[in-house]
C-alpha cells in the first residue's frame, strides 16, 4: 500500500489531498496558510491529514507540491541581489525593454517604471560577440570578465545572470563565463540564458533569465528545507516534486535550477485536477473557474489539453516561460465589499480579507463585509457547515458586517447581500468571457467546471450567465488544486529558434531539429528517473506571417509532417489564424521556434469505487435551510455529498455540504451524480438531464 500526497498553497488556505494509489480512496485537509513561511502550513497539514485519516506517514512515497514561493518573491520584491553580464554595448537592455508604456495615450505621464531586478550598477559588459548564425566573431576577453565578476562579488551579488547577444544560437561564451564565475564567486548560482530560454529576442531572454536568478536562492532554500523536513517526518526516500506553471511536474533539482518555470505553480494544479475528473466523465471541452479566498482563476481546456501561453506574467514582470493560460481577477470569498462616500455605489474587491483577519463570520478579527459573509446572510452557507472541518461560521457577525453596507446604501440586509454576490459573479463572468469569447471560442460548446472553496457556491449562477452546461462540481472541489498536484506527471521541454521562411526549408531539416530536441528532453526525463518507455513526446512550432510580430503555436503531427511536408504547417497556421482573427493572408510563412515536449506516463491511480444506488437520495438529507434568491425566500433541502450515490438526482433549491466546499443549487435547476462522482448541474427539463 502506498499513498501520493498533493499539497496546494493558497492565499487563505493550504489544501492537502492524500490518495491511495491502489483503490483510489482519498482524504482531504485544510489548514490556514502561513504567508511568512508557507512550509509551516505544509508540514502542519501533513501531520493533520495523516492523523485524521489514520494513515501511517511512512506509507507516503510521493509529495507533489504547488507553491507560490517564486510568485511571492517577485510580487513583494524580496528576491536575490542579482548581477547581470551582457555583451558590450547592451548594458541597458533591461532599461530599454520594448519601449512599452501601459495605459492610454497619456499613460507616460503617470507611469512609474518599477525597479529592475538586475540594477544597472550590478551590470557588467563582456567583450565578445556572436553573430545571428552562431559564429563567434569576437573571442571572449576572459581576463576582463574575471575583473568584472570580482567587482560583482565585492558588491554582494547573491545570484548571477549571463545573457549575451545571440547566445540562443551559440552558448559557448556564456558557458565560459559560467565556468569563470564558479571560480571567482563559488556558491553563487549562475543562470545562463542559453540554458534557461534558448530563443530569440534579447530583452525577453534576458528578462526571463534575470527572473530565474532573482527567485533561485529563495526557491532553492525553500525546496531544500521542505525536502529535508519531509525526509525526517515521513521517510528518507520520499520524493518531492514541484508543479510547473504549464501543469507538469519537476523534480526538486529541476525546480531549483529553473524556478522561472514555477511562477504560476499554484493555479496550474486546479486545471490539472479538472482535466483528471472531466476527461473521465467524457467532457473534453471545459471552462474552469477556481474561486478561492483571494482571487478567481479561469482557464480553457480543449480536447483534454489546457490552453497554454508561451509567456508568464506576474505583476508587471513578463517572462518567456510556458504556463497554463490562466486569467486571474481579484474576486474571491474574502473580497471586501465597500461603499465609497463619493459615489455611494457598491464595490466588491479587489481588496481581500485574506487568511488574517478573514471574513467577519470567521471570528478572527475581521469586521468588513466579504463575499463569504454575503453568502452566509443569503443562507447559502448554513451555520451547520464547518469550513475545512474546523472553522465555525458566525452568522451574527456576517449579518453585522453586511448590515453596514446596507445602511450605507439605504437598502435591506438581503438586498445588500445579494448585490455583493451578484457583483462578484459579474467579475467572474467577465474573466470567463475573456478566456473564451475573446479568444474565439463559443462558451456554449463547453462545460463549466467550478472548484476552489467558493467555486461551487457561485457555479450555478455562472452557468446561467454563461449559458454553459453542465456545470461540473468535481469531488473534493475545495482541494482540487491539490488533487491536480497529486495526479499530474513529470514534464520538460526544449526549444530552438529557427527564424526562416518555410518555403526555404525542407521537411528533412525540420525533422532533424525535432529529433535533436527530442533527444534532449528524453535525456532530461531519464535523469529524473523516467525511463524512455514511460515517456510521451509531443512537438510544437511557433509560426507567423513574414514581417508579423504575432506568433501562433501549432501542434506538430510528425506522421502528417512526413507525409504532407511543410504544407501541413502552413495550412494549420492559416486555419488557426482565421479562427482567432477571422482572416488569413497570402504572405510567406516564417518558422520562428521549434519545440519538443516530453511527459511521463499518467500515474497509476485506481478510480475510487462509488456506491451504485440511483434510488431516493433522502438518506443524504440532513435538514432544510431558508435561502434568499432573486428577491424572495425559498426553502432549500440540505444534503451531505458523501451520502449521495451514482445516478441520484436532486432538485433545487438545494445545498450540498462537504468538508472542503459547499454547492448551491438554485430554484429551477437540478444535479445528477455521475459515475466519477461529479455533480452535474443543468436546468430542470434539460434533454440531457432527463435522458
ChimeraX attribute file (.defattr): number of C-alpha atoms within 10 A of each C-alpha:
attribute: neighborCount
match mode: 1-to-1
recipient: residues
	/A:1	9
	/A:2	14
	/A:3	24
	/A:4	23
	/A:5	26
	/A:6	30
	/A:7	34
	/A:8	31
	/A:9	29
	/A:10	26
	/A:11	20
	/A:12	25
	/A:13	24
	/A:14	25
	/A:15	32
	/A:16	31
	/A:17	27
	/A:18	26
	/A:19	24
	/A:20	21
	/A:21	18
	/A:22	14
	/A:23	13
	/A:24	15
	/A:25	16
	/A:26	17
	/A:27	17
	/A:28	27
	/A:29	25
	/A:30	29
	/A:31	22
	/A:32	21
	/A:33	25
	/A:34	19
	/A:35	17
	/A:36	7
	/A:37	11
	/A:38	20
	/A:39	21
	/A:40	14
	/A:41	21
	/A:42	25
	/A:43	15
	/A:44	15
	/A:45	23
	/A:46	24
	/A:47	14
	/A:48	17
	/A:49	22
	/A:50	17
	/A:51	12
	/A:52	11
	/A:53	13
	/A:54	10
	/A:55	16
	/A:56	12
	/A:57	17
	/A:58	15
	/A:59	15
	/A:60	22
	/A:61	18
	/A:62	17
	/A:63	20
	/A:64	29
	/A:65	29
	/A:66	33
	/A:67	28
	/A:68	21
	/A:69	24
	/A:70	27
	/A:71	21
	/A:72	16
	/A:73	19
	/A:74	19
	/A:75	13
	/A:76	9
	/A:77	14
	/A:78	14
	/A:79	22
	/A:80	20
	/A:81	19
	/A:82	26
	/A:83	28
	/A:84	29
	/A:85	26
	/A:86	22
	/A:87	21
	/A:88	14
	/A:89	11
	/A:90	19
	/A:91	17
	/A:92	13
	/A:93	17
	/A:94	19
	/A:95	15
	/A:96	11
	/A:97	13
	/A:98	10
	/A:99	6
	/A:100	8
	/A:101	15
	/A:102	12
	/A:103	11
	/A:104	8
	/A:105	8
	/A:106	10
	/A:107	11
	/A:108	13
	/A:109	10
	/A:110	10
	/A:111	11
	/A:112	9
	/A:113	11
	/A:114	8
	/A:115	9
	/A:116	14
	/A:117	22
	/A:118	25
	/A:119	15
	/A:120	15
	/A:121	10
	/A:122	20
	/A:123	21
	/A:124	22
	/A:125	18
	/A:126	25
	/A:127	17
	/A:128	19
	/A:129	20
	/A:130	23
	/A:131	14
	/A:132	14
	/A:133	11
	/A:134	16
	/A:135	12
	/A:136	16
	/A:137	10
	/A:138	11
	/A:139	11
	/A:140	20
	/A:141	13
	/A:142	16
	/A:143	10
	/A:144	12
	/A:145	20
	/A:146	17
	/A:147	13
	/A:148	19
	/A:149	25
	/A:150	13
	/A:151	15
	/A:152	24
	/A:153	20
	/A:154	10
	/A:155	13
	/A:156	12
	/A:157	20
	/A:158	21
	/A:159	27
	/A:160	31
	/A:161	28
	/A:162	29
	/A:163	30
	/A:164	28
	/A:165	27
	/A:166	25
	/A:167	29
	/A:168	27
	/A:169	20
	/A:170	20
	/A:171	20
	/A:172	16
	/A:173	23
	/A:174	25
	/A:175	18
	/A:176	12
	/A:177	22
	/A:178	19
	/A:179	12
	/A:180	17
	/A:181	22
	/A:182	13
	/A:183	12
	/A:184	18
	/A:185	19
	/A:186	11
	/A:187	11
	/A:188	16
	/A:189	21
	/A:190	26
	/A:191	26
	/A:192	26
	/A:193	28
	/A:194	25
	/A:195	16
	/A:196	24
	/A:197	22
	/A:198	21
	/A:199	23
	/A:200	20
	/A:201	13
	/A:202	20
	/A:203	20
	/A:204	21
	/A:205	26
	/A:206	29
	/A:207	24
	/A:208	26
	/A:209	28
	/A:210	30
	/A:211	27
	/A:212	31
	/A:213	33
	/A:214	30
	/A:215	29
	/A:216	27
	/A:217	22
	/A:218	19
	/A:219	26
	/A:220	19
	/A:221	12
	/A:222	19
	/A:223	23
	/A:224	16
	/A:225	12
	/A:226	18
	/A:227	19
	/A:228	14
	/A:229	15
	/A:230	21
	/A:231	15
	/A:232	12
	/A:233	15
	/A:234	17
	/A:235	15
	/A:236	14
	/A:237	13
	/A:238	19
	/A:239	17
	/A:240	23
	/A:241	26
	/A:242	27
	/A:243	34
	/A:244	32
	/A:245	27
	/A:246	30
	/A:247	30
	/A:248	28
	/A:249	30
	/A:250	26
	/A:251	21
	/A:252	19
	/A:253	16
	/A:254	16
	/A:255	21
	/A:256	25
	/A:257	20
	/A:258	22
	/A:259	30
	/A:260	29
	/A:261	28
	/A:262	33
	/A:263	31
	/A:264	28
	/A:265	30
	/A:266	28
	/A:267	33
	/A:268	27
	/A:269	36
	/A:270	32
	/A:271	35
	/A:272	28
	/A:273	24
	/A:274	31
	/A:275	26
	/A:276	18
	/A:277	22
	/A:278	23
	/A:279	15
	/A:280	15
	/A:281	16
	/A:282	9
	/A:283	20
	/A:284	16
	/A:285	21
	/A:286	30
	/A:287	25
	/A:288	28
	/A:289	32
	/A:290	30
	/A:291	29
	/A:292	25
	/A:293	29
	/A:294	25
	/A:295	24
	/A:296	26
	/A:297	25
	/A:298	27
	/A:299	27
	/A:300	27
	/A:301	24
	/A:302	15
	/A:303	12
	/A:304	19
	/A:305	16
	/A:306	25
	/A:307	17
	/A:308	19
	/A:309	16
	/A:310	16
	/A:311	15
	/A:312	25
	/A:313	16
	/A:314	14
	/A:315	10
	/A:316	10
	/A:317	15
	/A:318	14
	/A:319	24
	/A:320	22
	/A:321	21
	/A:322	21
	/A:323	26
	/A:324	28
	/A:325	25
	/A:326	26
	/A:327	17
	/A:328	17
	/A:329	17
	/A:330	21
	/A:331	27
	/A:332	33
	/A:333	31
	/A:334	32
	/A:335	30
	/A:336	26
	/A:337	29
	/A:338	21
	/A:339	17
	/A:340	12
	/A:341	9
	/A:342	6
	/A:343	7
	/A:344	12
	/A:345	11
	/A:346	17
	/A:347	17
	/A:348	25
	/A:349	24
	/A:350	16
	/A:351	17
	/A:352	27
	/A:353	24
	/A:354	23
	/A:355	21
	/A:356	16
	/A:357	16
	/A:358	26
	/A:359	31
	/A:360	27
	/A:361	29
	/A:362	22
	/A:363	16
	/A:364	12
	/A:365	12
	/A:366	20
	/A:367	21
	/A:368	25
	/A:369	30
	/A:370	33
	/A:371	31
	/A:372	28
	/A:373	35
	/A:374	31
	/A:375	23
	/A:376	24
	/A:377	28
	/A:378	23
	/A:379	22
	/A:380	27
	/A:381	27
	/A:382	22
	/A:383	15
	/A:384	11
	/A:385	18
	/A:386	17
	/A:387	21
	/A:388	21
	/A:389	15
	/A:390	12
	/A:391	13
	/A:392	15
	/A:393	22
	/A:394	16
	/A:395	20
	/A:396	13
	/A:397	22
	/A:398	28
	/A:399	21
	/A:400	19
	/A:401	24
	/A:402	29
	/A:403	22
	/A:404	18
	/A:405	23
	/A:406	20
	/A:407	13
	/A:408	16
	/A:409	17
	/A:410	13
	/A:411	12
	/A:412	13
	/A:413	21
	/A:414	21
	/A:415	19
	/A:416	25
	/A:417	28
	/A:418	20
	/A:419	19
	/A:420	28
	/A:421	24
	/A:422	17
	/A:423	18
	/A:424	23
	/A:425	19
	/A:426	15
	/A:427	18
	/A:428	27
	/A:429	19
	/A:430	13
	/A:431	21
	/A:432	24
	/A:433	16
	/A:434	16
	/A:435	21
	/A:436	18
	/A:437	12
	/A:438	12
	/A:439	13
	/A:440	14
	/A:441	17
	/A:442	13
	/A:443	21
	/A:444	15
	/A:445	13
	/A:446	24
	/A:447	23
	/A:448	32
	/A:449	33
	/A:450	31
	/A:451	34
	/A:452	29
	/A:453	28
	/A:454	27
	/A:455	28
	/A:456	29
	/A:457	26
	/A:458	24
	/A:459	27
	/A:460	27
	/A:461	20
	/A:462	24
	/A:463	23
	/A:464	14
	/A:465	14
	/A:466	17
	/A:467	16
	/A:468	21
	/A:469	24
	/A:470	24
	/A:471	29
	/A:472	33
	/A:473	29
	/A:474	26
	/A:475	20
	/A:476	24
	/A:477	31
	/A:478	34
	/A:479	31
	/A:480	33
	/A:481	32
	/A:482	30
	/A:483	34
	/A:484	32
	/A:485	35
	/A:486	32
	/A:487	22
	/A:488	24
	/A:489	20
	/A:490	24
	/A:491	26
	/A:492	22
	/A:493	20
	/A:494	23
	/A:495	24
	/A:496	22
	/A:497	18
	/A:498	19
	/A:499	16
	/A:500	15
	/A:501	16
	/A:502	20
	/A:503	13
	/A:504	7
	/A:505	12
	/A:506	11
	/A:507	15
	/A:508	13
	/A:509	10
	/A:510	19
	/A:511	15
	/A:512	11
	/A:513	16
	/A:514	23
	/A:515	13
	/A:516	14
	/A:517	22
	/A:518	22
	/A:519	13
	/A:520	19
	/A:521	23
	/A:522	25
	/A:523	16
	/A:524	18
	/A:525	23
	/A:526	15
	/A:527	11
	/A:528	17
	/A:529	12
	/A:530	18
	/A:531	14
	/A:532	13
	/A:533	8
	/A:534	13
	/A:535	19
	/A:536	14
	/A:537	15
	/A:538	16
	/A:539	21
	/A:540	18
	/A:541	25
	/A:542	22
	/A:543	27
	/A:544	24
	/A:545	22
	/A:546	17
	/A:547	10
	/A:548	11
	/A:549	7
	/A:550	10
	/A:551	18
	/A:552	16
	/A:553	19
	/A:554	17
	/A:555	13
	/A:556	18
	/A:557	14
	/A:558	15
	/A:559	9
	/A:560	13
	/A:561	17
	/A:562	14
	/A:563	11
	/A:564	12
	/A:565	16
	/A:566	18
	/A:567	14
	/A:568	15
	/A:569	23
	/A:570	21
	/A:571	11
	/A:572	15
	/A:573	23
	/A:574	19
	/A:575	15
	/A:576	17
	/A:577	18
	/A:578	14
	/A:579	14
	/A:580	13
	/A:581	11
	/A:582	10
	/A:583	11
	/A:584	15
	/A:585	10
	/A:586	7
	/A:587	11
	/A:588	13
	/A:589	21
	/A:590	22
	/A:591	23
	/A:592	22
	/A:593	20
	/A:594	25
	/A:595	22
	/A:596	25
	/A:597	20
	/A:598	27
	/A:599	22
	/A:600	25
	/A:601	16
	/A:602	13
	/A:603	13
	/A:604	10
	/A:605	17
	/A:606	13
	/A:607	14
	/A:608	17
	/A:609	12
	/A:610	15
	/A:611	13
	/A:612	13
	/A:613	12
	/A:614	14
	/A:615	13
	/A:616	12
	/A:617	17
	/A:618	12
	/A:619	12
	/A:620	16
	/A:621	17
	/A:622	13
	/A:623	12
	/A:624	14
	/A:625	18
	/A:626	16
	/A:627	23
	/A:628	20
	/A:629	17
	/A:630	10
	/A:631	9
	/A:632	8
	/A:633	13
	/A:634	18
	/A:635	15
	/A:636	24
	/A:637	20
	/A:638	20
	/A:639	23
	/A:640	18
	/A:641	21
	/A:642	14
	/A:643	12
	/A:644	28
	/A:645	23
	/A:646	19
	/A:647	19
	/A:648	17
	/A:649	21
	/A:650	23
	/A:651	20
	/A:652	20
	/A:653	21
	/A:654	27
	/A:655	28
	/A:656	26
	/A:657	22
	/A:658	20
	/A:659	22
	/A:660	23
	/A:661	25
	/A:662	28
	/A:663	28
	/A:664	25
	/A:665	27
	/A:666	23
	/A:667	17
	/A:668	12
	/A:669	18
	/A:670	23
	/A:671	25
	/A:672	23
	/A:673	22
	/A:674	19
	/A:675	17
	/A:676	17
	/A:677	24
	/A:678	23
	/A:679	29
	/A:680	21
	/A:681	28
	/A:682	26
	/A:683	22
	/A:684	16
	/A:685	12
	/A:686	13
	/A:687	9
	/A:688	11
	/A:689	16
	/A:690	10
	/A:691	6
